[in-house]
Amino acid sequence: MALTDFAYQAVGDAQLAISVSIFADRPNVRANWHEDCAGAGLHVLDTRALADIGGVGAACALGDVVLLDCPDARAATLAALARIDVRAARSGARMVVATTRAALDAVFGCLDQSRPEILVDASRGERAVALGRVMAGKPNARLRDLSEDDRLTLLRLTEQVGELTERLERLGTVGTAADGSAFRFESPEAAFRGFGPEDAEPSTLRRTRPPLPDPRLVRRIIHHRQIRARFFDAALFADPAWDILLDLTAARAEHLRVSVTSLCIASGVPPTTALRWIGQMIDAGLLERVEDETDRRRAFIALSDKAADAMARYFAELEAEGAKLVSNRHDPHGVRMA
């Protein structure tokens, strides 16, 4: 059976259509990325440590895909990262940025232009899958011939391959975790396209919108979800989008700002997966990136006004349903409750 040709070459041209720049501070990451790119037949324009760019970041070559490794939050490294972020956004280059949990907030704060794929404490397999994911999204790649449905299927497949690769590298088994419990794959769905003009409501309705729920109630719900994970495999109930919405709802009612690292923890999934959910929820209009006025290197995540209204209405409806149940318990003509 003939296999589909996924070679990244221009039609009728022997030259590769996609070039790659590698800026990685960790020598092993730099070497692994170079080896993976060479093995895939990609053209590597430049390979160096991100810290070596220094004050001449504008002079380094940027390929169609830029692979960056920034494991710490040193000022010079972050300055180079911010410059490359701006250049990548202007040129349309796709970026993959590998970092650590300790440096995540600082790195995230520098990346407000290019919308990169961010990996946290990633294995080599996860980095390779991320490279494949951004390659699939390049408009000048051979994969441009795929339909949108096929492209979405491919992106979900790479997410699953990444999860499987991580499990195999860590456990050496397929289908079960170390404790014998089951696991499932998680990937953000694209069904929700965000809020549109049709969501606008008359001013008379805006005045009747309920307030946000008591944050103590939301925190209790979050705590109960965490208790459940003590007795059941947490992967059975993984719902990062909902956990993110709950955490940000409580924070908004408490007038607290939430860092990206804190939100990744609240999501209940690995940071790299959480960042994909956060990115998609920003695209969908559910979340907003909020810059820190006192430190431009930091950024926070917050509910959009539309999402806050939706959460307020959701909890108000729950409260109304609860009141109805209580009323029916004492109404002989209502619904009989056991």
N, C-alpha and C positions, 0 to 999 in steps of 0.2 A: 504494500500500500504506500502510495506516495505521501510524503510528509510536506506540510505547508512550509514555505520558505519564509523564515522570519529574519533573514539577514538584514542588517541595517546599512544598506547600500542604496545609492541613487540608481534609478532605473537606467540601464544602458551605460553606466559609469562604474569603473572599477574602484573609484575613490569612495571612502566611507562618507556617508552623509552626516554623521553625527560625531563630533569631537568631544573629548572629555578633559577637564582640568582637575587635578587632584591636589588639594592643600590639606595636609594632615599632620598634626603635631606628634601623634604617636607613630613611631617608625613601623610597628607591626600593622597598624591600620593602613598606613600609606602603602606598604608593600603588598598587603592583601588586596587592596583596591586596584593597584596597578596590575597585579596578576589576574584578577577577575576581569578587568577591562581588556587586557591583552588576550585572555582566553576567549572572550566574546568577539574578538576581532575589531574592537573599537580603537579609534585613533586618539592616543593620549597626547595632548598638547604640552602639558606642563605638570611636573610632579615636584612638590617641595613642601616644607613645613609651613603651616599658616603663620607661625611666628617669624619666619624668614622674610615675609613680605614687607614687614616694617612700614616705613613711610613711603614706599613706592608701590603701594597696592594698585594704583591706577595703571602701572606699567606691566603688570603680569597678564599673561594670556588667559582669556576666559573661553572655554569651549561651549558647545551647546548644552552640555551637562556639566555641572560643577559639583565635585564631591569634597566636602569640608569636614575636618575633624577638629573639634574644639573642646578638649576635655576639662579645661579650667577657665577661670574668669579673670585672667590677667588683663590689665587695661590695654596693653599694646595688642594683644591677641583679639580682644573684643573690638578695638578700633579697626583692625584689618577686616574682621568679620563684617562689621557694619558697612565698610566701603564696598566690599564684594557684594553684599546684599543689594546695595543701590545699583551697582553696575549690572548685576544679574537681572534685576527688575527692568532696567532700561533696555538691555539687549534681548530679553526674553529667554535667557538661559534658565534651565530647570536646576534646582539645587537639592542635594541631600546633605544634611548636617548631622553628624554624629556627636553626641555630647554625653555628659554624665549627669546623674541626678543632682549632684552638688552644684553644678554650673548651669542647670537648666534655666533658672529664672533670668540670669544675666544673658545667656545666649538667646533666649526667647525675646528679651527686650531689644536686642540688636537686629532682629529679623522681622521688620515690619513692612518690607517692600516686596520681596521676591516670592513670598508664600512657599517656603521650602518644605520638604519632607524632613521632619526632625526625628531622630532616633535617640533613645536614651539607654545607655549601658547595653548597646546592641551587640549581638554575636556577629561573627563573620557572615553566617547564613542570612541573618536579618538585613545586614548591609547589602548583600548581593541581591536580595529580593527587592529592597528599596530602589536599587539601581534599575532593576527590570521594570519597576512600577513607573519611574519617571521616564524611562525610555518609551514605554507604551503611551505616555502622554505627549510625546514630542510630535508636533504636527508634520514634520518633514521625514518621519520614520516610515518604514514600509508598513507599519501597523496603522497608518492613516487610512488604509484601504478597508479596515474593519468598520462595521456598523457600530453605532453608539451602544446598542445592546451587547454586541460582541466585546466591545472595549470594556464595558462595565463588568462583564463576566470574567474577562482576563484580569482586571484589577482585583476582583474578589478572589480569584484563584491565587494570585500572588500573595494576598493576605493569608490565605489558608496555607500556602507553601511556607510562608514565613513562620507561622505558628507551628507547623509540623517540624520544620528545620530546628526551631528552638527546642522543641520537646525531644527530638532525637539527639541533639547535641548534649542536652542536659541529663536525659534519662536513659537513653539507649533503648527505649521501648516505644511502641506505637499503640495509641488508643487508651492508655491509662496513665495517670500521674503516679508519682512515687508511692503514694499511699494506697494505690489501687483504685482510686476514684476516677470517674469518667471526666473527660473534658470535651468542650465543644469549641468550634471556631467562632470568632467574633469579627464582624466587619461592618463599618457604617453603611447603612443603606442610603440610596439616593432618591427614595420615594418622596420625601418631603422636600419641596423646592423653595421653601421660604415664604415669607409674607409678601403679598402683592397689593396693588391698589384696591382689589376687591375686598381686602380685609379692613379697609377704612370704615369707621362707624360715625354716625351723626353725633354732633356735639351733645345732643340731649342724652344719648346713651353713655357717652364718656363719663358724665357726671354720676351715673349710677353704678359705675364699676366698683366692686367690693375692694376693701383694703387687703393687703397681703396677710396671710395667716400669721398667727402668733408663732414667732420663730422657735419657741420652746416646743410647740407641737411638731414642727418640722424636724427639729433635732431629735425628738423622741422617735419619729418614724425612721430617721437615719440610723439611730441606735438599735432599733428593733431589727432592721435589715442586717446590721452587723452581727447581732446575736444569732440570727438564723444561720450565718456562715459558720458558727461554731459547731453546729449539729448536722449540717448538710454541706455537700461539696459546693463551694461558692460559685463554681463555673456553671452549675445548673441554673442559677438565677442571675447571671451576669447581665446587667442592664445599665451600662455606663451612662447613657444619655439621661436616664431618669435620675440616677444618683447625682449627676452633674447639676441637673435642674433643681433638685432638692437642696443641695448644698448652697447654690447661688441664691435660691429663694430665701433661705434662712439668713444668709449673709446680707442680702439687700434689706430685709426687715430689721436687721441688727446694725445697719449702716457700717458694715465692715467691707474692706477690700480683700479680694481673693487672688493670690498669686497663682501662676500656672502650675507650679509644683504642688501647692496645696490642693488644687482642683484635680490634678492627676491622682493624688492619694485618695481623694473623696470618690473618684470614679470607680474604684475597686478593681481596675484592670491595670496591666503593665503600662508604664508611662508612655511608651511609643504608641500603643493602641489608644490610650486616652487622648494624646495629642491629635490623632487622626479624627477622633470623635469631636474634639473641640474645634478643629479646623472646619469640619463639615457643618457643625452647628452654627459657627460664625457665618459660613456661606449661606446657610438657610435662614439667617436673620434671627436666630434664637439667642445668640450670645454676641457680645461686643468686646473688642479689645480696647482697653482704656489705658492711655499713657499716664505715667506718674509725672505730675507737674513738677515735683521737686527733684526727680532724677530721671532724665530722659532715657537712661539705660534700662529702666524697669517698666514693665507693663503688667496690668491686671486684667482679669476676665470678669465680665458682669453680664447679668441678664439684659437683653434688650427690653425696651418698654413694652413691646407687643408680647414678649414671652412672660414678663412679669404680670401683665394683665391676664394672660391665659392661665398662669398658675393661681392667681387670686380667684379667678372664676371657678377653676377646678376645685379648690378647697372650699369655696362658698357652696358649690353644689353638693360636695360631700357632706358639709354641715347640714344643708337642707334635707338631704336624704336621711341623715341620722335623726334629725328632728321628726321626720315623717315616721320613721320606724318606732320611735318612742311613743308618738301619738297613737299609732296603730296598736301598740301593746295594751293601751288603756281604753281603746275604743272597741266595745263589744261588736260593733257593726263593721269594724275594719278587718285587716288581715290578721288571722290567728297566728301567734308566734309561739314556737315550742318553748 
